[in-house]
Amino acid sequence: QAQLVESGGGLVQPGGSLRLSCAASPSIFNIQTMGWYRQAPGKQRELVARITSGGNTNYLDSVKGRFTISRDNAKNTMYLQMNSLKPEDTAVYYCNVNWDRRHESWGQGIQVTVSS
């Protein structure tokens, strides 16, 4: 079963850091693009960061310089290092993967709360 498992979320104070991980099950193969999305209460889901199989990245303007996306192809895992977190970064973060040219999978979502 194609599965994505996110970890690393939680509660952090403004200015703090968190590192999210997204591990893809072995049934997910030939991964092309991997990305992190987020959805805050009452808002639409938005793309936070994306990384291609070649390592090209793009970011939401509001997280540029604070967040870094990376991937370990050998481990089928993607990461999101989030620094200088702000209350407006509070959301449920979702992992998204495009694989085998025609499949797309989503993680179950993980809560990130930035609050003092």
C-alpha positions in Angstrom: 0.0 0.0 0.0 1.4 3.4 -1.0 1.9 5.3 2.2 3.5 8.5 3.4 4.3 8.9 7.1 5.0 12.4 8.5 6.8 13.1 11.8 8.5 15.9 13.6 5.6 18.3 14.2 4.6 19.8 17.5 4.4 23.0 19.6 7.3 25.5 19.4 7.8 29.1 20.5 8.1 31.9 18.0 11.7 32.0 16.7 12.1 28.3 17.3 12.8 25.4 14.9 11.3 22.1 13.9 12.3 19.5 11.4 9.5 17.6 9.6 10.1 14.2 7.9 8.1 12.3 5.4 8.9 8.7 4.8 7.5 6.9 1.8 6.7 3.2 1.9 8.7 0.9 -0.4 5.6 0.5 -2.6 6.2 4.1 -3.7 8.9 4.1 -6.3 10.3 6.2 -9.1 9.6 9.4 -7.1 9.6 12.6 -9.1 8.5 15.7 -7.2 8.1 15.8 -3.5 6.5 18.7 -1.7 5.2 20.1 1.6 1.8 21.8 1.8 0.1 23.3 4.7 -3.5 24.3 5.6 -4.4 26.7 8.4 -7.9 26.8 9.9 -10.2 28.6 7.5 -7.7 28.9 4.8 -6.9 27.0 1.6 -4.1 24.5 1.4 -1.0 26.1 0.0 2.3 24.8 -1.3 5.1 25.5 1.1 8.1 24.0 -0.7 8.8 21.5 -3.5 11.8 19.6 -4.6 12.3 17.7 -7.9 14.2 14.5 -8.4 17.1 16.6 -9.7 17.2 18.6 -6.5 15.6 21.8 -7.8 13.6 23.6 -5.2 11.0 26.3 -4.9 9.4 27.9 -1.9 6.4 30.0 -0.8 7.6 33.6 -0.6 6.8 33.9 3.1 9.1 31.0 4.1 12.1 31.8 1.8 15.3 32.1 3.9 13.7 30.3 6.9 12.6 26.9 5.5 14.8 24.3 3.7 13.5 21.3 1.9 15.7 18.3 1.2 15.4 14.7 0.2 17.3 11.4 0.7 16.5 9.3 -2.3 18.1 6.2 -0.8 15.8 6.4 2.1 12.7 7.5 0.2 12.5 10.4 2.7 11.9 14.1 2.5 12.6 16.7 5.1 11.6 20.3 5.9 13.8 22.2 8.2 11.9 25.1 9.6 13.7 27.9 11.4 12.7 31.3 12.8 9.1 30.0 13.0 6.3 32.5 13.3 2.8 32.2 14.6 1.5 32.4 11.0 3.3 29.2 10.2 0.8 27.4 12.4 -1.0 24.8 10.3 -1.4 21.2 9.4 1.5 20.2 7.2 1.0 17.6 4.5 3.6 15.6 2.5 2.9 15.1 -1.2 4.7 12.9 -3.6 4.3 12.4 -7.4 5.7 9.0 -8.4 5.9 6.5 -11.3 4.8 9.4 -13.6 1.1 9.0 -12.9 0.6 8.5 -9.2 0.1 11.1 -6.4 0.1 10.3 -2.7 -0.6 12.4 0.3 0.4 12.0 3.9 -2.1 12.2 6.8 -0.9 15.6 7.9 0.9 16.7 11.0 0.2 19.7 13.3 2.7 22.5 13.7 1.8 25.1 16.3 3.9 28.2 16.8 2.9 29.9 20.0 4.3 31.4 23.2 
